[in-house]
C-alpha cells in the first residue's frame, strides 16, 4: 500500500519536542527571569556577607631524602623508600603531637572578635585588651563571652549565648547549666570564680568599647589545626612540600604555619642530639667519682712529699711504678667498660631505650655491639614515628615491637659473652699486678708509700683525662648538630579562598536566569496536554481551521447573544474557512466530535450552527449524543422528544424538530436516553433521516459522541461532507493528536479538520486562524482588558 506525502511525513516524525517553539515561551517569562535574577543576586550577596571568609596561608618546607643520616626522629623508613619516607614525614607534619607541640608555644587559647551585622570578625595581636587564662582551673568554653568597658578601671562580662561548656583541669568537659550573671570586674587582677579564672589587661587608650571572647582549650585547638593543615608535595619527584592552612585570620595563619615548621625542626634536632646527650650524661656520672678521687690523691701526694722531703724515685722504684701504673690503667679502663655493659644490660631488661648510649661514643670499639645498638635505636625511632599516627594495636607497630624484642635478646646474648671476656681480662690484669707488687715490697718503705700515692694519683688522672676527652667529643658532636630539613619560604600573607564575591554574584545571576528557563524546559518536556496552537499546527496531519477563545460567560450561545465578541469572531472565522474548503456546495453536512468529553464539542456545534443561521442559511443542529444529551438546556427546550424517539419509530422526524427563537435555526435534540444508542444510529431510519435533513436544510450540524469513548461516531463519517475534531487548550492530551493522525492514516478517512477551542485570550496573536482584529477596539470584550495584564500573566 502506497502512502501519501503527508502520511510519509507523519511516520518519519522523530520527536514531539521542538526546541525552537520553547524560545517564545521563555521570552514570555522575561519578568519572572528578571525578578528571579534579582532575588538570586540578592541571595548571593547575603550568602557572601554571612559566610566566614577563609584565606589560604602557605609556606614551603624542605624534607631531606632518606639517604641522609638523620630525618625527623633520626631514622629512615622501614622499607628505605624515599617516596614512602616523604609520605610518612607529611603524615607526621599533620599529626596531633606536632600540632600540640606547636600550639603549646602560641597564645591561641583566647580568641578575640569584633561584632558585626552578619558575622563576627576575628582579630589577632592588635587587640584592645589582653586576657590571660589559668587552665589549671575550670574554664568556660565553646560560646562567646561579651566583654564591655566604659572606663579604664573596670569591665563587665556578659554570657549571651544559649549554650556554654565548662572545661575541667582533667581534660573533661561538662555543660554549663547556670549561666553567670553580668558582673563587673577590675582590670589587671586575677579573677577566680567557679566557672573561670582569668586576668584582663587593658592595652588600648579607648575609654570605652566592646569585644567578644571565646576560650579555647588545647585539645579543641589541636583537633581543629591538625585537621585543617594541608601538606602537599609541590613536585612529583621532589621533596619540597607546601604547608597550607585555611583560616579566617591571615596573621594567625602565618604565625601557626611558621611556628609549626620551627617546631618540626626543633623536634628533629632534639632527636639528633639525644645520643650525644645520653653519652654526656653517662660520662658525667662516671667523672664525678673520679674527680673526687683525683683531688684526694693529689692532696696526699703533696703532703707526703713535703713531710718526707722526697720528690723523685730511684731507678728501680721508677721501673716498678711505671709497670704498675700501666697495668692499673688497663684494669680501670676494663672495669669502666664492664660497668657500661652492666648498665646497658639493665636498660635492655627495663626496655629504657631512650637512655641507651652507643658504645663507640664512650670509646668502646666493638663493631658487633655498636651495630646492634644502632639498629635497636633505629627500630625504636621507627616505632616513635609510627605512634605519631597509629596505635599500639596497629599491625605495623606490632611488627616493629617484635623486631625490637628479637634484637634486644640478641644484644643481651652478646653482652653475656662480652662480660665473660671482660671478667677474664680483669682477672689476668689483677694477677699481673699482684706479681709485680712482690718486687715492690723489697723497696724502702718511704719509696713504697710514695709509689702507692703516685699510682693512685696517676691512675685517676688518666681515667679523668680519658673521660673528659670523650665528653668533649660528645659535646662537640651535639653542638655541631643541625637540622637536615629547613624552611624554604616562610608563610607570608594569604589569598581569599571563599567566599569569592564575583563568583557568587555571577552564580546567583546564572541560577536566577536559568532556573526559570529550566522550569519552562521541564514543563515543555513533561507536558502531556496541548497548551498552544503551534503544537497542533506542527504535529497535526489534518488542517487546523480556527482557534476559538475561552468562554468566560455563563451562556454557551455566544454567537447569538454576544455577536461582537472575539469569541463570536472565532466562529465566523471558522465559517469562512469552511467556505474555502467547499465553495461550490449548496448543502453542507458537518459532523462535530472530539476525543473525550469536556473538550467543547457541543459548545462548538451550537455556535457553528448559530453562525450559519445568521447568514440566512436554513440550519439544523442534531444532537446525536444520546448517552449524554446537553443541547436542550442551552436553548431552553424539552428533551422528551428527539432523535431517539424518531429512530425508534415512535414519531416522524418532522414532529421532533424544535423551532428555536432564532431565525433559520432548528434543533433536533437527542431525546430520552435509549438502552441501545449505538444500534439506533446504524439503522436505515437514521440514514433516511440524514437524507431528509439534507433535502430540507442548507446546513446540517451533527453533535456526535466523542470518538475516544464510543465507536459509532466513526460510522457516521460517511454520511457527512466534513468532520470537525475539537481540541481544547490545557485539557486535551497530546496523544489525542497521535490518535487522530492514526485515524487518518489507518482508516483512510478524508475531509477531517481540527478546531482549537478554549484558548486563553491573553495569549492570542494576530494571523491566520486567529481573532486578527482583537485589540483594536472592535469587539465588546476589548473593554475587559486591563492596562497591567502582564502582572496577571506573571503571577499566573
VENFENHU-V106440 format. One record per helix or strand of 2 or more residues. SS is the DSSP state (helix for helix, strand for strand). FROM is the first residue (numbers start at 0). TO is the last residue. If there is no record, write none. Layout:
# VENFENHU-V106440
ss:SS from:FROM to:TO
ss:SS from:FROM to:TO
This chain:
# VENFENHU-V106440
ss:helix from:4 to:10
ss:helix from:18 to:26
ss:helix from:29 to:49
ss:strand from:53 to:61
ss:helix from:81 to:92
ss:helix from:95 to:102
ss:strand from:109 to:113
ss:strand from:120 to:122
ss:strand from:128 to:132
ss:strand from:138 to:140
ss:strand from:144 to:148
ss:strand from:153 to:158
ss:strand from:164 to:166
ss:strand from:172 to:174
ss:strand from:182 to:185
ss:strand from:189 to:191
ss:strand from:196 to:201
ss:strand from:208 to:214
ss:helix from:217 to:227
ss:strand from:229 to:232
ss:strand from:239 to:246
ss:helix from:249 to:307
ss:helix from:314 to:349
ss:helix from:352 to:354
ss:helix from:358 to:361
ss:helix from:366 to:386
ss:helix from:394 to:439
ss:helix from:444 to:479
ss:strand from:485 to:488
ss:strand from:494 to:497
ss:helix from:500 to:525
ss:helix from:532 to:538
ss:strand from:542 to:548
ss:helix from:557 to:560
ss:helix from:565 to:580
ss:strand from:587 to:593
ss:helix from:600 to:612
ss:strand from:618 to:622
ss:helix from:630 to:634
ss:helix from:642 to:646
ss:helix from:652 to:655
ss:strand from:657 to:658
ss:strand from:664 to:667
ss:helix from:676 to:680
ss:helix from:683 to:695
ss:strand from:698 to:702
ss:helix from:711 to:718
ss:strand from:721 to:727
ss:helix from:734 to:745
ss:strand from:751 to:758
ss:helix from:760 to:762
ss:helix from:779 to:783
ss:helix from:788 to:794
